[in-house]
Amino acid sequence: MSDVPLNLSSLNAEQFEDLIEAIFRGKLPSDAKAEFSLDKPSTGSVVSVIRSGRGQDGGVDLVVTTMVTDCITSRLFKWVVQCKHRTNSKSIGVPDFSKEFTFQEILDHHHANGYLLVCSTCPSAKLKARLDQLTQDSNHQHYVVWSYAQVCEAVLSDESVLQQFFPQEYERQRGLVEGRSIADWAHQHRKSISNDAFAALNDLVSLDSSRINDEDDKK
């Protein structure tokens, strides 16, 4: 699929949360019935995705558990995910967060290892600096931000998510892929196609082989 901007402002806040949940659920093992085991880990995979309930959770929307593997062992890593959505281009800043909980308290409350902030726009420089400092000051906790670019990258890497949340863009990109003619492909790869194969393609789509041969002779 082509890497093009997506109109995240077309979603409301709840739909944006649904989108982020779908991104992570798309990374779950294809066999949902398969039992997870530390003895047979799937490196970098998502193990579980839980939608957080409303209440005293510090604004957490998702709890995502992944598998991390190094040269010694494999271990579970729990992320709390908080989504912040804007329908305009305004950045997400420190004032957008509840003063009732600190970022560290949110992690402690959920017994988590990492905090992921997902923005439909981008974080302010002050907020990004604060989260980076928290990571530097901690021995084991990580604070990460996904901005608009990372969200788009994640959506475009999963066609099912793109189709579900941005059906018009999905159909547009699908049309671009399917609309690429056999003739264009054959002209582009002429040097790697045998004469017999090229002749068959020529019969199929009425390629102007003499023009191609002329171009090749000139080269």
JOSULMO-V389821 format. One record per helix or strand of 3 or more residues. SS is the DSSP state (a for helix, b for strand). FROM is the first residue (numbers start at 1). TO is the last residue. If there is no record, write none. Layout:
((SS,FROM,TO) (SS,FROM,TO))
//
This chain:
((a,8,10) (a,13,25) (a,38,40) (b,46,51) (b,62,69) (b,74,84) (a,94,96) (a,103,110) (b,114,119) (a,125,137) (b,142,146) (a,148,156) (a,159,165) (a,167,178) (a,182,188) (a,190,192) (a,195,205) (a,209,218))
//
